[in-house]
Amino acid sequence: MSSLLERPRYEVLPVEGIEDKVLASVPRDVKVTVTASPAKALDATLAVAERLAGHGYAVVPHLSARQVRDDPHVEEIVARLHAAGVNDVFVPAGDAKESGPFPDAVSLLRALEGRFDDVGITGYPESHHLIDDDTTIQAMFEKAPLATYIVSQMCFDPAVIDSWIARVRARGTDLPIWVGMPGIIDNAKLLRISMKIGLGESARFLRAHRAWLRRLVTRSFTPDPLLRRLTSEDIAGVHFFTFNELERTERWRQESLP
């Protein structure tokens, strides 16, 4: 477990005050990824990424395909990130209800081909709550040649994660895989988020055990049991969905290192 914690990725939300939180709690050798959401324009993601890069962090902005307006917008994004020294981006389709010329991740990946040193794509250990499994598998085949690594969506079952990694490899995709999981976060908050975004069997489990989970609202989720039960040796690292709980997550990480 300690080897996976030496060089993690911390995902943050581009809200007011996040820059100060990162500076206060995150060492410069931890890569910081900045999400995009329909509630905020993509400019919020880029602005936070630019400022953190200026402070010496290795930053990965999420370029939500459905939030990219047109080809000139692509050029603007690339120019801003290159000027900030950012050469690693993560490309999801995004959750915006409407889109322009980039309705999915692969369409934007094609427009960005050769523009960045590293490009990440999403993997789904469990069924997507809106997309069938056949579609997500086909999307992986289309996206993988345009990417350099995969970040998995959250999953709370280590056996499912191990099995998914084996299936990805069996289908011939050999990109490095970063396993996504929550950092240190209150159970009540994690329950709300998980049921909102939908996480396949994990979301169904949480809904079915809602009454039981309510008794745990004063406790916090910790990644230790999940990390210790992963058996796959084919994991590049851990991508923590911190939900901006940076101080708690980094303190736990430091205490877990040898």
Rosetta blueprint (number, residue, H / E / L):
1 M L
2 S H
3 S H
4 L H
5 L H
6 E L
7 R L
8 P L
9 R E
10 Y E
11 E E
12 V E
13 L L
14 P L
15 V L
16 E L
17 G L
18 I H
19 E H
20 D H
21 K H
22 V H
23 L H
24 A H
25 S H
26 V L
27 P L
28 R L
29 D L
30 V L
31 K E
32 V E
33 T E
34 V E
35 T L
36 A L
37 S L
38 P L
39 A L
40 K L
41 A L
42 L H
43 D H
44 A H
45 T H
46 L H
47 A H
48 V H
49 A H
50 E H
51 R H
52 L H
53 A H
54 G H
55 H L
56 G L
57 Y L
58 A L
59 V E
60 V E
61 P E
62 H E
63 L L
64 S L
65 A H
66 R H
67 Q H
68 V L
69 R L
70 D L
71 D H
72 P H
73 H H
74 V H
75 E H
76 E H
77 I H
78 V H
79 A H
80 R H
81 L H
82 H H
83 A H
84 A L
85 G L
86 V L
87 N L
88 D E
89 V E
90 F E
91 V L
92 P L
93 A L
94 G L
95 D L
96 A L
97 K L
98 E L
99 S L
100 G L
101 P L
102 F L
103 P L
104 D L
105 A H
106 V H
107 S H
108 L H
109 L H
110 R H
111 A H
112 L H
113 E L
114 G L
115 R L
116 F L
117 D L
118 D E
119 V E
120 G E
121 I E
122 T E
123 G E
124 Y L
125 P L
126 E L
127 S L
128 H L
129 H L
130 L L
131 I L
132 D L
133 D H
134 D H
135 T H
136 T H
137 I H
138 Q H
139 A H
140 M H
141 F H
142 E H
143 K H
144 A H
145 P H
146 L H
147 A L
148 T L
149 Y E
150 I E
151 V E
152 S E
153 Q L
154 M L
155 C L
156 F L
157 D L
158 P H
159 A H
160 V H
161 I H
162 D H
163 S H
164 W H
165 I H
166 A H
167 R H
168 V H
169 R H
170 A H
171 R L
172 G L
173 T L
174 D L
175 L L
176 P L
177 I E
178 W E
179 V E
180 G E
181 M E
182 P E
183 G L
184 I L
185 I E
186 D E
187 N H
188 A H
189 K H
190 L H
191 L H
192 R H
193 I H
194 S H
195 M H
196 K H
197 I H
198 G L
199 L L
200 G H
201 E H
202 S H
203 A H
204 R H
205 F H
206 L H
207 R H
208 A H
209 H L
210 R H
211 A H
212 W H
213 L H
214 R H
215 R L
216 L L
217 V L
218 T L
219 R L
220 S E
221 F E
222 T L
223 P L
224 D H
225 P H
226 L H
227 L H
228 R H
229 R H
230 L L
231 T L
232 S L
233 E L
234 D L
235 I L
236 A L
237 G E
238 V E
239 H E
240 F E
241 F E
242 T L
243 F L
244 N L
245 E L
246 L H
247 E H
248 R H
249 T H
250 E H
251 R H
252 W H
253 R H
254 Q H
255 E H
256 S H
257 L L
258 P L
